[in-house]
Amino acid sequence: RVVDFWNIDLETLDYTALETNDWELFRPRVIAVEDFDYIMDAPSSKIHQLLRSKGYSGIARYHYTSFYVDSLQASGLTNLPRFSND
């Protein structure tokens, strides 16, 4: 089963949901995740680092939500912006 979009908003358990995910079985094309620790000029939050290590690139930020795209499946998603540090 293919998952195109995964929205995570678990009130402080967002990182745990990502960390315990089986990335071989469940690999969404786009992820939206609430990340209170993210700083745009120096993205070093645990969530950002984890998703980068899994092959995702940050493409947008809205309030406390960060949006990431899977670099392995992004061929159909053209002209996407990237976070300046990605």
N, C-alpha and C positions, 0 to 999 in steps of 0.2 A: 504494500500500500504506500503510495507516494503522498507525502505531506508537503504542501507548498508554503504554508504560513503557520508559525507557532507563536502565539502571544502569551508571554509569561508575566503574571502579576500576582505573586503569592505572598506579598507583605512580609518581606525579609527572608523568604525561603527560595527566592529566585535562583541564587547561586547553587543551592543544594539540588534543585530540579535539574539544572544544567549539568552539574558535576556527576549526578547519578544516571544521566541519560545514557542509553546504549547507542552510541553514535554510528555504529555499523548497521543497526537495525532501523533507527529512527533519525533521519538526517533531513530536516526541513530545508527548503530553498531559502526562506526568509524567516528571521527570528526577530520579534519585538520583545524587549525585556526591560523591566523597570530596574534602573541602576542608580541609586542615590549617591554612590561613591565616584561616579564618572566625572572627570573634569576635562573639558574639551581641549584645553591647551596641553594637557599632559595625561592622556588616557592610560591610567595605570590601575584601574579598579580590577578586582578579582574576576568579575564577570567579563570584562573586556579582554583580559589576558587569557582566560579560559577559551573564549570563543575564537580568539586569534590563533591559539594553539590547535584548535580543531579545524582551521582553514576558513574561517569566516572573516569578512571585512565589514567594518562599520560604514554605513551609507547615510545615516540620518540620525538626528537627535531631536526629540520634541519633549520639552519639560524634563521629566525624569526617565523617559523611555528612549532606549537606544535601539536602532534597527540595524540588523546585520544580514548580509547575503552570503550564501555558501559559494566560495570561490570555485568549487568543483562542479557546481551545477548552474553557474551564472551565465552560461553561453546564450540562453534565450533572453536574458535581461541585459539590454544594451544601454549605454550612456548613463550608467549609474554613477552618482557622485561617490566619493570615498572620504572618510575622515582624513584630515590633513596628516595624521601620524600613522595611517594604515598603508 
